[in-house]
């Protein structure tokens, strides 16, 4: 089949939904974000891309800290709400049970199965977004979301976002073991 050229503004498909937290004007604020990724192994780092106009950016730039909270699908309505309203006009600190780890300016959400607190390492100014890169200084969960001491995607039950259709999707079942299913392809090759 022949490939069809699409609009160059096509999106990575799908994107994990998270809540980015920051302290802004003395209170916890959270925003829904789909543009997030792990970007370094050691030290562990995360990157989040936020539109330059977002209220959350003020807190990240000022305090040099933020959190990345991975919600389960049971929090979809609250996550979506945090993407609809601005913290500049709505106090989103009351939506969740907020806690803090080592960084007093990286509010985390107790209801989220996994929360990461990040110290800002770099902020990259892009044409329409600010790319915040943070070193993970703490990771928090509960025993019920772990298997053998590690976060378990089935227990966490995260959800994803697709754009430009703006839909949320549940995570499906296991499709194969990474860095393993391709091993048979190389056998017999010369």
Secondary structure by P-SEA (a helix, b strand, c coil): cbbbbccccccccbbbbbbbbbbcccbbbbbbbccccccccccbbbbbbbccccaaaaaaaaaccbbbbbbcccaaaaaaaaaccccccccccccccccccccccccccccccbbbbbccccccccccbbbbbbcccccccccccccccccccccccccccccccccccccccccccccccccccccccc
